[in-house]
Amino acid sequence: MRETPVLIVGGGYAGLASALFLAHQGVPCLLADRHTDVSLLGRARGINPRTLEIYRPLGLAESVKDAGRPFADEAGVARCASLVDDWQWIFDEEFPRTLPELTAGEFCLADQSTVEPILVEAARAEGAELWFGTRCESIAPDADGVTAELRDLATGEPRTVRARYVVAADGYRSGIREQLGIARPGLRELRHYVSFVIRADLSRIVTKRALFWIIGDPATGAMGAMASHALRDHWGIAIAYDPATESPADFTDERCLAAARRLIGRDLPVELVSKASWTEAVGIAERFRSGRVLLAGDAAHVWPPAQAMGANSAVQDAHNLAWKLAAVLAGRASDALLDTYEAERRPVALELAELTVRSQAARFGPDPEDDPADPITCILGQRYASAAMIGEGPTPVFGDGVEQVARPGVRAPHLWLDRDGVRIGVHDLFHDAFTLLCGPGGEEWARAARKVDGVRAHLVGAELGDVEHRWAERYGRDAVLVRPDGYVAWAADGEPDAERLADVLRRVLHA
Ligand SMILES: Cc1cc2nc3c(=O)[nH]c(=O)nc-3n(C[C@H](O)[C@H](O)[C@H](O)COP(=O)(O)OP(=O)(O)OC[C@H]3O[C@@H](n4cnc5c(N)ncnc54)[C@H](O)[C@@H]3O)c2cc1C
């Protein structure tokens, strides 16, 4: 029997990010995915600035942005009866790629088929072990750990794994969630799609590249959506079908090719490259934790693709969970810290579910301007209230805009800093340890922090230049303790005191 501290089931965004973040924090982990390869289907394409902010300190931002190069000149969303008909722009302004007031992260349009291999390589380089072509068939949790029965799909060989914790990142139809009997109250399946990738030379038709085209007549509901793909002359198409009258099996290759020509509006040479079906649904698991099993990504929550919140939230779940698992496994925190994962991420999921349903309906309905979601607040303004901070934490999840004043429960406000002549964002400091940020004159606090195990200290305005002189406005305290996921845990004024800081850390970690 193979033993590992953490078994991750599923190698999509949630699973790969979990493997990467855990291994980066020194936690040996094993990931199993039943697929042998990354899917060619683009699936989610939007990488939001919070996700890129998380990738930056791991040195991945440039390769992810590079993966987005094929989409660099895309902007706007257009509606049309077919691609050769007039395009009605729902919006056509330049995409705001950067938000320098709020983050060093950026928007980027890199599709899943090109980003997942980057995460695979990075996770392996950090020491994670990834088993592709391996299905998890069942799990048996007990008080001390979880025994999982896996199968190597190439050889048929069974493999038993014993883990202290399992991250169930096994997607929308999560077998683990079902086995544990965790319900998704009120789950609604909104639309069913067949998605496929075609190869076609559309250079004479697509003269300006949209983020995507919504094609068909909204009045009849006969709609499809089309988007470019990372590979040259490849295009992704999604067509909705009614499960009461049809199934994915009805979408033969011939039918997909005919549909592609209809959406394009010309009888061109078109080749079918790959095909899959998926369901747009909304539903949030009633629990994100069952003992030693933690649900992440689509296994925990699903909602419509508007704003690409599914893919980004999968990474952000993993980021929230990894440092907690690392602290528990290292003996620095008690198991109770893991309860704060659900306390923090589930309320965010409930809010995003409601917003994305309304946002998706607006996009595909008669009045696309009627979108209720403020994407920037949804992305950078998520706030937590849990016992993994000192104080109550702000509620509700979203306030008015992105809060830029440091207090427990908010994402640490953005600062541009100068580190040895290089401009960095403050979030570049947060990845594998608690960080005490101290303001000008905070040397005593920094000295106190260096006596506390597991805390790093930085002096803003001294060792790190405060490029825009924002410390007073955005932090304005003597010392601010930031968790490894970039969220404020505590803010203090007054006499520097290592004992007090150690006590705060113990309380945050439930040690
Ligand atoms: C075809 C398709 C198209 C999509 N299009 C969009 C889109 O346009 N926009 C958007 O925002 N989102 C889209 N999504 C959703 C988006 O991809 C997800 O929200 C996001 O990737 C969440 O990642 P995840 O890791 O939680 O789940 P997934 O990416 O679904 O990954 C789950 C993984 O678990 C593996 N797995 C499942 N069961 C087992 C098992 N028993 N043993 C081993 N491995 C297992 C699967 O092989 C899979 O790799 C699409 C999803 C699909 C499937």
The ligand as an SDF file (V2000), in Angstrom:
LIG
                    3D

 53 58  0  0  0  0  0  0  0  0999 V2000
  -16.3660   20.4050  -21.8200 C   0  0  0  0  0  0  0  0  0  0  0  0
  -16.3050   21.5010  -20.8160 C   0  0  0  0  0  0  0  0  0  0  0  0
  -16.3980   22.8230  -21.2380 C   0  0  0  0  0  0  0  0  0  0  0  0
  -16.3390   23.8560  -20.3090 C   0  0  0  0  0  0  0  0  0  0  0  0
  -16.4110   25.1370  -20.7570 N   0  0  0  0  0  0  0  0  0  0  0  0
  -16.3020   26.1450  -19.8750 C   0  0  0  0  0  0  0  0  0  0  0  0
  -16.3250   27.4940  -20.3130 C   0  0  0  0  0  0  0  0  0  0  0  0
  -16.4950   27.7760  -21.4870 O   0  0  0  0  0  0  0  0  0  0  0  0
  -16.1660   28.4810  -19.3770 N   0  0  0  0  0  0  0  0  0  0  0  0
  -16.0080   28.1810  -18.0370 C   0  0  0  0  0  0  0  0  0  0  0  0
  -15.8420   29.0910  -17.2070 O   0  0  0  0  0  0  0  0  0  0  0  0
  -15.9960   26.9150  -17.6030 N   0  0  0  0  0  0  0  0  0  0  0  0
  -16.1350   25.9020  -18.4810 C   0  0  0  0  0  0  0  0  0  0  0  0
  -16.1040   24.6430  -18.0320 N   0  0  0  0  0  0  0  0  0  0  0  0
  -15.9340   24.4250  -16.5980 C   0  0  0  0  0  0  0  0  0  0  0  0
  -14.5140   24.6400  -16.1400 C   0  0  0  0  0  0  0  0  0  0  0  0
  -13.6550   23.9180  -16.9580 O   0  0  0  0  0  0  0  0  0  0  0  0
  -14.4410   24.2060  -14.6770 C   0  0  0  0  0  0  0  0  0  0  0  0
  -15.2210   25.1110  -13.8910 O   0  0  0  0  0  0  0  0  0  0  0  0
  -13.0640   24.2470  -14.0850 C   0  0  0  0  0  0  0  0  0  0  0  0
  -12.1480   23.6540  -14.9150 O   0  0  0  0  0  0  0  0  0  0  0  0
  -13.0850   23.5800  -12.7220 C   0  0  0  0  0  0  0  0  0  0  0  0
  -12.0170   22.7290  -12.5760 O   0  0  0  0  0  0  0  0  0  0  0  0
  -12.0500   21.4410  -11.6660 P   0  0  0  0  0  0  0  0  0  0  0  0
  -10.6290   21.0520  -11.5330 O   0  0  0  0  0  0  0  0  0  0  0  0
  -12.8340   21.6870  -10.4300 O   0  0  0  0  0  0  0  0  0  0  0  0
  -12.8780   20.3690  -12.4710 O   0  0  0  0  0  0  0  0  0  0  0  0
  -12.5610   19.6500  -13.8600 P   0  0  0  0  0  0  0  0  0  0  0  0
  -11.7930   20.5340  -14.7590 O   0  0  0  0  0  0  0  0  0  0  0  0
  -13.8360   19.0850  -14.3310 O   0  0  0  0  0  0  0  0  0  0  0  0
  -11.5640   18.4730  -13.4430 O   0  0  0  0  0  0  0  0  0  0  0  0
  -11.9910   17.3020  -12.7810 C   0  0  0  0  0  0  0  0  0  0  0  0
  -10.9970   16.2180  -13.0910 C   0  0  0  0  0  0  0  0  0  0  0  0
  -11.2980   15.0930  -12.2810 O   0  0  0  0  0  0  0  0  0  0  0  0
  -11.0510   13.9300  -13.0290 C   0  0  0  0  0  0  0  0  0  0  0  0
  -11.8090   12.8520  -12.4140 N   0  0  0  0  0  0  0  0  0  0  0  0
  -13.1450   12.7680  -12.2080 C   0  0  0  0  0  0  0  0  0  0  0  0
  -13.4620   11.6210  -11.5820 N   0  0  0  0  0  0  0  0  0  0  0  0
  -12.3010   10.9680  -11.3760 C   0  0  0  0  0  0  0  0  0  0  0  0
  -11.9710    9.7210  -10.7570 C   0  0  0  0  0  0  0  0  0  0  0  0
  -12.9040    8.9420  -10.2210 N   0  0  0  0  0  0  0  0  0  0  0  0
  -10.6880    9.3360  -10.7330 N   0  0  0  0  0  0  0  0  0  0  0  0
   -9.7210   10.1070  -11.2730 C   0  0  0  0  0  0  0  0  0  0  0  0
   -9.9690   11.3030  -11.8690 N   0  0  0  0  0  0  0  0  0  0  0  0
  -11.2450   11.7290  -11.9060 C   0  0  0  0  0  0  0  0  0  0  0  0
  -11.4880   14.2780  -14.4340 C   0  0  0  0  0  0  0  0  0  0  0  0
  -10.8170   13.4490  -15.3700 O   0  0  0  0  0  0  0  0  0  0  0  0
  -11.0570   15.7340  -14.5360 C   0  0  0  0  0  0  0  0  0  0  0  0
   -9.7830   15.8630  -15.1320 O   0  0  0  0  0  0  0  0  0  0  0  0
  -16.1950   23.5760  -18.9240 C   0  0  0  0  0  0  0  0  0  0  0  0
  -16.0970   22.2580  -18.4920 C   0  0  0  0  0  0  0  0  0  0  0  0
  -16.1550   21.2280  -19.4110 C   0  0  0  0  0  0  0  0  0  0  0  0
  -16.0400   19.8130  -18.8950 C   0  0  0  0  0  0  0  0  0  0  0  0
  1  2  1  0
  2  3  1  0
  2 52  2  0
  3  4  2  0
  4  5  1  0
  4 50  1  0
  5  6  2  0
  6  7  1  0
  6 13  1  0
  7  8  2  0
  7  9  1  0
  9 10  1  0
 10 11  2  0
 10 12  1  0
 12 13  2  0
 13 14  1  0
 14 15  1  0
 14 50  1  0
 15 16  1  0
 16 17  1  0
 16 18  1  0
 18 19  1  0
 18 20  1  0
 20 21  1  0
 20 22  1  0
 22 23  1  0
 23 24  1  0
 24 25  2  0
 24 26  1  0
 24 27  1  0
 27 28  1  0
 28 29  2  0
 28 30  1  0
 28 31  1  0
 31 32  1  0
 32 33  1  0
 33 34  1  0
 33 48  1  0
 34 35  1  0
 35 36  1  0
 35 46  1  0
 36 37  1  0
 36 45  1  0
 37 38  2  0
 38 39  1  0
 39 40  1  0
 39 45  2  0
 40 41  1  0
 40 42  2  0
 42 43  1  0
 43 44  2  0
 44 45  1  0
 46 47  1  0
 46 48  1  0
 48 49  1  0
 50 51  2  0
 51 52  1  0
 52 53  1  0
M  END
$$$$
